[in-house]
Amino acid sequence: MRKPSLPRRLLFFLLFASLIVSGLIGGRVLYRLHTRAQLIQQIDQGIAWTEMGYGQRTLLVEWGLLGEFSPYRASLTGYSCYGPRDGGESRSHARKLIASLDLFPEMTGLGVGVCGLQDEDLASVVWPDGLNTLGLRGNPITDKTGIAITKCPNLRKIGLRETGITDATIKALAEISQLELLDIRNCPGVTREAVQQLKAKLPDCEVMFNAD
């Protein structure tokens, strides 16, 4: 019996490979649809967001389901989103979340760190009035954002570690009388003199700072 020629073998191989790839893609699509349906069901049942895993919360942002969280949006009081320093998908997710903050007026804590967020991403943010804890660690933001967040009326804890802020932000933050904690470690643009001036105005505020 004559062995199949090389082209025939190649044809069989390509056909087999295409079936495998199609199965994998189809399975992934079905999995995503199933997961999406599960998330919507959880939202419809009023399960608190904080009971969902990080991956699920990320998918809610990615798939544009934040609006479908209503009428249970009040149960979202805290959210954390951290990603790789180069941004990429993390920046995209973070930007979608930031743009939807007006949906969650009861939010008191927000951490969006190492996501590649820039000043332009935060320029038109409507910060929840009750926000008392804000972390923006590791994002390439400057004084433009650092000064802008002082407009949040109830901020008590602020994390600006590893950002591009300078003494101008520290001077502005010194006007937040209720400030309890400020993390400004590894911020090359901040001087010890500016920190000392802030401490003089806010002696009860814990400042996490390390000068070069």
C-alpha positions as CSV (number, residue, x, y, z in Angstrom):
1,M,0.0,0.0,0.0
2,R,1.4,3.3,-1.0
3,K,2.1,5.9,1.7
4,P,0.2,9.2,1.5
5,S,2.2,11.8,-0.3
6,L,3.7,14.8,1.7
7,P,1.0,17.2,0.4
8,R,-1.7,14.9,1.6
9,R,-0.2,14.5,5.0
10,L,0.2,18.3,5.2
11,L,-3.5,18.6,4.3
12,F,-4.5,16.2,7.0
13,F,-2.3,18.1,9.5
14,L,-3.8,21.5,8.5
15,L,-7.3,20.2,8.8
16,F,-6.7,18.7,12.2
17,A,-5.0,21.9,13.4
18,S,-7.9,24.0,12.2
19,L,-10.3,21.8,14.1
20,I,-8.3,22.2,17.2
21,V,-8.1,26.0,16.9
22,S,-11.8,26.3,16.0
23,G,-12.6,24.3,19.1
24,L,-10.4,26.4,21.3
25,I,-11.8,29.7,20.0
26,G,-15.4,28.4,20.2
27,G,-14.9,27.2,23.7
28,R,-13.4,30.5,24.8
29,V,-16.3,32.4,23.3
30,L,-18.8,30.1,25.0
31,Y,-17.0,30.4,28.3
32,R,-17.0,34.2,28.1
33,L,-20.7,34.3,27.2
34,H,-21.4,31.9,30.1
35,T,-19.3,34.0,32.5
36,R,-21.0,37.2,31.3
37,A,-24.4,35.7,31.9
38,Q,-23.4,34.6,35.4
39,L,-22.2,38.2,36.2
40,I,-25.4,39.7,35.0
41,Q,-27.4,37.1,37.0
42,Q,-25.3,38.1,40.1
43,I,-26.0,41.7,39.5
44,D,-29.8,41.0,39.0
45,Q,-29.8,39.1,42.3
46,G,-28.3,42.1,44.1
47,I,-25.1,40.3,45.2
48,A,-22.7,42.9,46.7
49,W,-19.9,43.8,44.4
50,T,-17.4,43.3,47.2
51,E,-18.3,39.6,47.2
52,M,-17.2,39.2,43.6
53,G,-13.6,38.2,42.8
54,Y,-11.1,40.7,41.2
55,G,-11.4,39.0,37.8
56,Q,-15.1,39.3,37.9
57,R,-15.0,43.0,38.7
58,T,-12.5,43.5,35.9
59,L,-14.8,41.8,33.5
60,L,-17.7,44.0,34.5
61,V,-15.6,47.0,33.5
62,E,-14.3,45.4,30.3
63,W,-17.7,44.3,29.1
64,G,-19.4,47.6,29.9
65,L,-21.7,46.1,32.5
66,L,-21.2,48.8,35.1
67,G,-24.6,50.4,34.2
68,E,-26.3,47.1,34.7
69,F,-25.3,47.1,38.3
70,S,-28.2,49.4,39.0
71,P,-30.2,49.4,41.2
72,Y,-27.6,47.8,43.5
73,R,-24.9,50.4,42.8
74,A,-25.1,51.8,46.3
75,S,-23.5,48.5,47.6
76,L,-20.2,49.4,45.8
77,T,-18.3,51.3,48.4
78,G,-14.8,50.3,47.4
79,Y,-12.8,49.2,44.3
80,S,-9.2,48.4,43.6
81,C,-7.6,48.0,40.2
82,Y,-3.9,47.4,39.8
83,G,-2.0,46.3,36.7
84,P,1.4,46.3,34.9
85,R,3.3,49.5,34.8
86,D,3.2,49.8,31.0
87,G,-0.6,50.2,31.2
88,G,-2.1,48.4,28.2
89,E,-5.4,46.7,29.1
90,S,-5.1,47.8,32.7
91,R,-5.2,51.4,31.6
92,S,-8.2,50.7,29.4
93,H,-10.1,49.1,32.3
94,A,-9.1,51.8,34.7
95,R,-10.2,54.6,32.3
96,K,-13.6,52.9,31.9
97,L,-14.0,52.6,35.6
98,I,-13.0,56.2,36.2
99,A,-15.4,57.4,33.6
100,S,-18.2,55.6,35.3
101,L,-17.7,56.8,38.9
102,D,-20.8,59.0,38.7
103,L,-22.8,55.7,38.8
104,F,-21.5,54.9,42.3
105,P,-22.2,57.9,44.6
106,E,-21.7,55.8,47.7
107,M,-18.1,54.9,46.9
108,T,-15.7,55.7,49.8
109,G,-12.5,54.0,48.7
110,L,-10.8,53.8,45.3
111,G,-7.4,52.4,44.4
112,V,-6.3,52.6,40.7
113,G,-2.6,52.0,40.8
114,V,0.1,51.1,38.3
115,C,-2.3,51.2,35.4
116,G,-0.6,53.8,33.3
117,L,-3.2,56.5,34.0
118,Q,-2.2,60.0,32.9
119,D,-3.5,63.5,33.8
120,E,-5.7,63.5,30.7
121,D,-7.5,60.3,31.9
122,L,-8.4,62.0,35.2
123,A,-9.1,65.5,34.0
124,S,-12.9,65.3,33.9
125,V,-13.5,62.8,36.7
126,V,-16.5,63.3,38.9
127,W,-15.2,62.1,42.2
128,P,-17.9,60.8,44.6
129,D,-18.5,63.2,47.4
130,G,-18.0,60.6,50.1
131,L,-14.7,59.4,48.8
132,N,-12.3,59.4,51.7
133,T,-9.5,57.0,50.5
134,L,-7.8,57.4,47.1
135,G,-4.8,55.6,45.8
136,L,-3.1,56.5,42.5
137,R,0.3,54.8,43.1
138,G,2.6,54.2,40.2
139,N,0.7,56.2,37.6
140,P,2.6,58.8,35.5
141,I,0.5,61.7,36.8
142,T,1.7,65.2,37.7
143,D,0.7,68.2,39.8
144,K,-2.2,68.7,37.5
145,T,-3.9,65.7,39.0
146,G,-2.3,66.1,42.5
147,I,-3.8,69.5,42.9
148,A,-7.1,68.6,41.3
149,I,-7.9,65.8,43.9
150,T,-7.9,68.4,46.6
151,K,-11.4,69.3,45.4
152,C,-12.6,66.0,46.9
153,P,-14.3,67.4,50.1
154,N,-13.8,64.3,52.4
155,L,-10.4,62.8,51.5
156,R,-8.6,61.5,54.5
157,K,-6.1,59.0,53.0
158,I,-4.2,59.6,49.8
159,G,-1.7,57.4,48.0
160,L,0.5,59.2,45.5
161,R,3.6,57.0,45.8
162,E,5.8,56.7,42.7
163,T,4.1,59.5,40.8
164,G,5.4,62.7,39.1
165,I,4.0,65.1,41.7
166,T,6.2,67.9,43.1
167,D,6.1,70.3,46.0
168,A,3.2,72.2,44.4
169,T,0.9,69.2,45.1
170,I,2.2,68.9,48.7
171,K,1.4,72.6,49.3
172,A,-2.1,72.1,48.0
173,L,-2.6,68.9,50.1
174,A,-1.6,70.8,53.2
175,E,-4.9,72.6,52.9
176,I,-6.9,69.4,53.5
177,S,-7.5,69.8,57.3
178,Q,-8.9,66.3,57.8
179,L,-6.0,64.5,56.1
180,E,-4.9,61.5,58.1
181,L,-2.5,59.6,55.8
182,L,-0.3,60.6,52.9
183,D,1.9,58.2,51.0
184,I,4.4,60.0,48.8
185,R,7.3,57.6,48.8
186,N,9.6,57.5,45.8
187,C,8.4,60.8,44.4
188,P,11.6,62.5,43.1
189,G,9.9,65.9,42.7
190,V,9.0,66.2,46.4
191,T,11.5,67.8,48.8
192,R,11.9,67.3,52.5
193,E,11.3,71.0,53.1
194,A,7.8,70.8,51.5
195,V,6.9,67.7,53.6
196,Q,8.1,69.5,56.8
197,Q,5.8,72.5,55.9
198,L,2.9,70.1,55.5
199,K,3.6,68.4,58.8
200,A,3.7,71.8,60.5
201,K,0.2,72.5,59.2
202,L,-1.1,69.0,59.8
203,P,0.7,67.6,62.8
204,D,-1.7,64.6,63.1
205,C,-1.3,63.5,59.5
206,E,0.9,60.4,59.0
207,V,3.3,61.1,56.1
208,M,5.1,58.2,54.4
209,F,8.1,59.8,52.7
210,N,11.6,58.9,51.7
211,A,13.9,61.5,50.3
212,D,16.7,60.6,47.8
